Amino acid sequence: MKVHVEWGAAALDAKADIVVIVDCLSFSTATTVATAKGARVFPFGLKGEVATFASAMAVECAQKRSLGGLSLSPATLAGLGKGDAVILPSPNGSYLSLYADVPIVIAGCLRNARAVADFINISGVRNVQFVAAGERWQHGGLRPAFEDWIACGAVINLLKGILTAEAGAAAASFRWAEPQLQQLMKNCVSGLELTAQNFKQDVDWASELSIAKHVPILRELDACYTDFGVTDGRLKLLSVKYYEV
């Protein structure tokens, strides 16, 4: 099994049997928490279309953290239950999930690192691609994010396969960070930003290592986005996707 890691949307161009979307602060962590409760999570990265999609689907859409209610803050999703559903808009992990065109797409983070590794190790696949989602600079460009690199490394460190140089570097980075993981997560750029906005709890949830025992897998409805009023040409003919365990 060959294991590789790359940043952002370009990573989706690789030929792979499994893609692991890693957006630790906070899409992948939020998805892990919600699906652990039995809920379905619909990724959606097109800001201008999400209200139309949510209304047509009759599914609640997560809002900005500052507005209260369901959001990318993991704690707000812990009250969901079996049969519930939520749309989690995000320009990073959620957006990337829409365009991952491989047989198996997984949401990975620190919370479910061992569960994801165990799933991959017994899958029998030949090529695994980790997609470190990163964040965005104000001008829109990709900002490599410490938390995504370390979370990729946390999973890769447990895999039984042939690591590319990049995958090996991510695993080594995690081994360096593990003894002081929670403090480093608080001190990284994304952690500092959330703490400054009074969402330190989000960093705490995202910093917990391998406490979730399940793997959110992207599945498809027997319907296309156009059936729910989405007009964007990039999604028009694609099947509606959602994460579920």
SULMO-V992685 format. One record per backbone hydrogen bond with DSSP energy under -0.5 kcal/mol. CO is the residue of the C=O (numbers start at 1). NH is the residue of the N-H. If there is no record, write none. Layout:
co/nh
CO/NH
CO/NH
This chain:
co/nh
1/162
2/128
3/164
4/130
6/132
8/11
9/12
10/13
11/14
14/16
17/104
18/129
19/21
19/106
20/22
20/131
21/23
21/108
22/133
23/26
23/28
23/29
26/30
27/31
28/32
29/33
30/34
31/35
32/36
33/37
34/37
34/39
35/38
38/83
40/42
40/86
41/43
41/243
42/88
44/90
45/47
46/49
46/50
47/50
49/53
50/54
51/55
52/56
53/57
54/58
54/59
60/87
64/67
65/68
70/63
72/74
73/76
73/77
74/77
74/78
75/78
77/80
81/84
84/40
85/60
86/42
86/88
87/62
87/89
88/44
90/95
92/96
93/97
94/98
95/98
95/99
96/99
97/100
99/101
100/102
104/19
105/218
106/21
106/108
107/216
108/23
110/113
110/210
111/211
111/212
112/116
113/117
114/118
115/119
116/120
117/121
118/122
120/123
120/124
126/2
127/17
127/18
128/4
128/130
129/20
130/6
130/132
131/22
131/133
132/8
135/143
137/140
141/137
142/144
143/135
145/148
145/149
146/150
147/151
148/152
149/153
150/154
151/155
152/156
153/157
155/158
156/159
159/161
161/163
162/3
164/168
165/169
166/170
167/171
168/172
169/173
170/174
171/175
172/176
173/177
174/178
175/179
177/180
178/181
180/184
181/185
182/186
183/187
184/188
188/192
189/193
190/194
191/195
192/196
193/197
194/199
195/198
199/202
199/203
200/203
200/204
201/205
202/206
203/207
204/208
205/208
208/210
216/107
217/244
219/242
221/223
223/240
224/227
225/228
225/230
226/229
229/231
232/235
232/236
235/225
235/238
236/226
238/225
240/221
242/219
243/41
244/217
